[in-house]
Amino acid sequence: MSKNLKSRIIAGTVGVALLLTPTVAFAGTTTASTTSLASSTTKPTAADRAAYKVALAAYRVVLKAWQNTRNAAQVAYKATIVTYRATVKANNTSLRQINATFNAAVNAAKAAYTLAVAPTTTTAATRQVALNTRVAAVASATATRAAAIAALPTISVKPVAPKVAPKPVTPVKP
């Protein structure tokens, strides 16, 4: 017999022994709760029922007030979320427009440089002047972009969901 098979047999035996041990150990212990629920409860009196009805009516009033408070807080929160999302959307649209303008300026500077350097008769001095012009145009576009981004209005912090008091507790029925 191989070592692996012997190990499996031993492990299986130990596992079965562990599974059966708690059953055998706890077989002798039983709970002695044989009391009847019907014998321990008493019928509620008319006064108990009347008090419960009053408490239930008060609970309904408190519950309705709690629901109104919760709903008003949710409506206000939803309104602030709508405003916040509109602000974020407007900011993102402005950023896209600023970036598109920047990319157009950089591409125009690159095209002008490529056009100036393309002829075979250009000298090193002409290429250097074209390169300096391109670098200046990109720097100007970068400065314009940074100023436009700085001029954007700041986005407020995302509104936090309202914290509502816990739901009132239902009165206990007698």
N, C-alpha and C positions, 0 to 999 in steps of 0.2 A: 504494500500500500504506500502511496506517495505521501510526502509530508503535507502537501497542500490538502489532500483529502482528509487526513487525520485532523488537521487544524479546523476544517469545516465541520467535521463531526463534533469535535469538542466545543466549538463555538455554538453550534446548534443546540447541544445539550445544555450548555450554560444558559443560553437564551430562554429555552423552555423552562428551566428551573427558576429563572428570575421572573418569568411571567406567571408561573403557578404559585410562587411563594406568597405574594400578597393575598391571593384568594384564600389560601389555607390559613394564613395568619389572622385574617380578619373574619373568618367564617363564624367564629364563636361570639363575636360582638354583635349585638342587635340593639336597636333603639327601642325604648319602652314608651313611645309616645302613642298611646292608644286612646287618648282622650277625644271625645267627640266635640266637634265645633258647635253643634246644635245645642248641647247642654251648657256651654259656656257663654253663649250670647243671650241677651235679653231683648225683648221687644222695646222699641223706642216709645216713649210716652208722647202724648199730644204736645206737651210743652217742648220736648226735644224736636219734634217735627216743625213746630212753629218757629223755633229759634233757627233751625236749619233753613227754613224758607226765607227768613229775614236775612240771614247771612248770605244765602244764594242771591237774593235781590241786590244786596250791597256788592257782592262779588261781580255781578253783571255790570253794575254801574262803573266800578273800578276797572273792569276789563275793557269796557267800551272806551273809557278815557285813555287807558293804556294803548289801545289800538289806534285811537285818533292821534295820539302823540307820536307813536311809531310811524304811522302813515305820513304825517306832516314832515317828520324828519327825513323820511325816504324821498318824498317829493322834492324837498329842498336840496337834498344831496344829488338827486338826479339832475336838477336844474344846474347846479354848480359843475357837475361832470360834463354836461352838454357844453357849457361855456368853456370849460377847460379844454375839451377836445377840439372845439372850434379854434381856440387860440393856438393849440399845438399844430393843427392842420395849416393855419395861416402862416405860422412860423416856418413850417417845413416847405410850403410853397414858395415863400420868399427866399429861403436858402437855396432851393433848386434854381430859382431864377437868377440869383446872384452867382451861383456856380456856373450856370450856362453862359452868362455874360463874361465871366472870367475865362472860361474855356474858349469862347469865341475870340477874345482878345489875344490869348496865348496862341491859338491856331493861326490867327491873322499875322502875328509877329513871326511865327515859324514859316509861314508861306512867303512872307516878304523876304525873309532871310534866304530861303531856298531859291527864290527868284533872283535875288541879287548875286548869289554865289554860283548859279547854274552856268552862266556863259563861260566858255573856256578861256576867254581873254581877261578874266579877272586877276588882279594882282593880290598879293598878300595883304597889302594895305586896304584894298577895297573889301576883302573878306573880313578884315578886322573891324572896319567901320560898320559893316553889315551885322557882324556879331555883337558889337557894342550897342547898336540900335535895337537888336532883338532882346538883349539882356535888359536894356532900359525899358522897353515896352513891357516885358514880363514883370519887371519890378514895379512899374506903374500899375499894371493890372492887379498885382498882388496887393499893393497898398490900397487900391480902390476897393478890392474885395474885402480886405480886413476892415476898412472904414464902414462899408455897407453892413457887414455882419455885426459890428459894434453898435450900429445905429438901430438894429432890430430891437423891438421891445422884449424885455425878459419874460419868460414863461413862469407863471406862478407855480407854487408847489401843488402837486396833485391833491385834490380834496380827500380827506379821510372820511370813511364811512361813519355815520353817526352811531354813537353808543346809546342804546335805549335801555332803560331800566328793565330788570327781569320781569317776566310775566307774573301777574298776581297768582297767588295760590288758591286753588279751589277749596271751598269749605268741605270739611269731612261730613259725609252723610251719616246720620245716626243709625 
